[in-house]
Amino acid sequence: MTLLKLTLPQHWACALMYGDVTGMDEREVSELDAFTADMDLYYRECWVVGCSDEPTFMKYHDAHRYGVLACDCLEYAFDMRPAEL
């Protein structure tokens, strides 16, 4: 198992772990979709296996490049397998 740790928005937790986007608006879903599209591009298989318990408010995090502004974040651990090039 190869773990990749990323700091991502707390409000993405249910969507990343269970596929449940209930309560997210269209912009948030669009940002999450852009993130997951990049993950699919770079990793053949990738899924969340855990996350931290306590959120930390952060301006710069691993979802910043997808347009996500400062928010409460958790550290997520992904089990991943790189895509074959």
RAVENRA-V844217 format. One record per backbone hydrogen bond with DSSP energy under -1.0 kcal/mol. NH is the residue of the N-H (numbers start at 1). CO is the residue of the C=O. E is the energy in kcal/mol with one decimal. If there is no record, write none. Layout:
nh->NH co->CO e->E
nh->NH co->CO e->E
This chain:
nh->4 co->78 e->-2.4
nh->6 co->76 e->-2.2
nh->8 co->74 e->-2.2
nh->10 co->72 e->-3.1
nh->12 co->9 e->-1.3
nh->13 co->10 e->-1.9
nh->16 co->12 e->-2.9
nh->17 co->13 e->-2.7
nh->18 co->14 e->-2.5
nh->19 co->15 e->-1.2
nh->20 co->14 e->-1.5
nh->24 co->21 e->-2.1
nh->29 co->25 e->-2.3
nh->30 co->26 e->-2.4
nh->31 co->27 e->-2.3
nh->32 co->28 e->-2.3
nh->33 co->29 e->-2.7
nh->34 co->30 e->-2.0
nh->35 co->31 e->-1.9
nh->36 co->32 e->-2.7
nh->37 co->33 e->-2.2
nh->38 co->34 e->-1.9
nh->39 co->35 e->-2.3
nh->40 co->36 e->-2.4
nh->41 co->37 e->-1.8
nh->42 co->38 e->-2.2
nh->43 co->39 e->-2.2
nh->44 co->81 e->-2.0
nh->45 co->81 e->-1.3
nh->47 co->79 e->-1.9
nh->49 co->77 e->-3.2
nh->52 co->75 e->-1.9
nh->56 co->73 e->-2.1
nh->58 co->71 e->-2.6
nh->62 co->7 e->-2.1
nh->64 co->61 e->-1.5
nh->66 co->63 e->-1.7
nh->67 co->64 e->-1.8
nh->68 co->63 e->-1.4
nh->71 co->58 e->-2.0
nh->73 co->56 e->-2.4
nh->74 co->8 e->-2.6
nh->76 co->6 e->-3.2
nh->77 co->50 e->-2.9
nh->78 co->4 e->-3.0
nh->79 co->47 e->-2.7
nh->80 co->2 e->-2.4
nh->81 co->45 e->-2.5
nh->83 co->42 e->-1.6
